[in-house]
Amino acid sequence: MKKSPEISSDSPRKLIFHPAGMIATCVGIGFLPVAPGTWASLAALPVAWIIVVNLGQLGLAIAAAGALLAGIWAGGRIETLQEEKDPSAVVIDEVAGQWVALLAVPPDFVLYAIGFGLFRLADIFKPWPVSWAEGLPGGFGVMMDDVLAGIYAGLGVYVISVWLKV
């Protein structure tokens, strides 16, 4: 399979203007040279806060589901076009996973910071079944490992919130 010239990995400017590229890279965050996934997770925090304050936890759940579905499509499309498994520029998975991690806690600076840290740890170390999900095909593999890492982080931050009585 030949790489699509309109969104090859050596042309990030072109990728950002492709609908799948816009979604997959979260409008360019994925092109940051150092730790794009961490930056995407960090960028997801204030957006989650705004969603929860205005639409509640259900709003955040709907946003996470929307990011998951959009990411399955966009991540799979970018994988196919670039002939690369889970390209580092694809960071919509970090956004969806981070939002999943925050679903069970109220907007609180300390809890969101803990949720961020736990999510990054789960995403980096990939305990089972996160590591297993990474091997799923196409956009499912791109997204599901981060969603499962988000579930682990969400359970952890929820337990901490109960312990802190927040």
N, C-alpha and C positions, 0 to 999 in steps of 0.2 A: 504494500500500500504506500502510495506517495503522499508526502505531507502536503496539505493544502497551502498554496503560496500566500493566500490572503491572511492566514493566521499562524504562520510558522513560528517556532519558538524563538527565532532570531529577530522577530519583528513585533516587540511588545506594543508599539504604537498602533499597529494594525489590529492586534488582538483586543485591545481595549475598546475598539469601536465595533467589534463583532458582538452581537447580543449574548452569545454564550461566554465570550471573554469578559464582558462587563460584569455579568453575574458571577462567573467563576472566580474572578480576581477581586471581587468587591470594589469595582470601579478603580482598579489599579493598585490596591494595597498589596496584592500578590506580587507586584514587581519590586517591592522594597528589597534592597540587596541583602539585608541581614534579618533573619527570623520573621519572614512574612506571616507565618501562621500565628506567631505570638502577637504581632501587631494587629492582625485581624481579630483575634480574641479580645485584645484590649479595646479596639474600636467598637466591638459588640457590646461592651459594658454600658456606656452612656445611652446607646440606642435602646438596650433592654430596659434601663431605668425609665426612659421617656415612655416607652410602650406600657410598662407596668403602671406608672403613675396615671397615665391617661386612659388605658384600656384594661388594666388589671392583669392578673396572672393568665386568664383565658386569652387575652390579647397576645401575650408573649408566647403562649402555646401555639396559637394560630400562626404567629410570625415564624416560630421555629419550624412548624410543619411546612409553611410556605418556602422557607429557606431550604429545607430538606428536599422538597419536590423540585424546586428550581435548580438546586445543586446536583441532583441526580441527573437531570437533563444536561445542564451546562458542563458539569465535570466529565460526564461520559462523552459529550461532544468534543471537548478539548482533548481528552485522552485519545480519541479516535483520530482527530485531525493532526495531533502532534506525535502520534505513535509513541506515547510515553505513558506509563502507569502512574497515576496520581501526581501530575506535575506540581512542583513546589509553588508555582504561581496560582494554583487553584486553592483559594482560602475560604470559599463559602462554607466549606465543611467545618472550619473552626468557628465561624459565626453561629451556625446551627447548633453545634455541640456546646458552645458557651451558653447559648440561650437555654438549651435543655438543662444545663447545670444550674441555672438560676430559677428554674420553674417553681421550686418548692420553698423559696425564701422571699421575704419582703425586700423592697429596695432599701438596702442598708450598706453604707460604704464598707464596713468591716466584712460583712457577709459576702458582698460582691468581690472584694479583694481575695477572700478565702476561696470563693468559688472559682475565681480566675486561676489562682495557684493550683488548686486541686485538679482543675480541668487540664491545665498545661502538663502537670505531672502524669495524669492518666493518658493524655494524648502522646506524650513522649515515651513513657515506659510501656504502654500498651499491654496491660494485664489481659489474660484471657477473659472473655471472648473478643476483646478489642483487636488483638493481634489476628485472630481468625477472620474477623469481618473485613480487615484490610485486604484480604485475598479475594473477596467477592468481585465479580466482574463489573467492569464499566463504572458508571456513576454510582451504583450501589456500594461498591468497594470504596470509592472516594469518600462517600458520605457516612456510611454506617459505622466505621471505626470511630469517627468523631462523635457520633450520636451516642454510641455505647460508652465512650470516655466521658461524655457529658452526664450520662446516667450515673456512672460511678462517682463523679465529682458532685452531682446533685445530691446523692445519698449522703456523701460525706459532709457537705455544707449544711444539709438539713439537720443531721445529727448534731453538728456544732451549734446551729441556731437554737435547737432545743436545749442543749447544755448551757448556752449563754442566755437563754430565756428571751430571745429577740422575737 
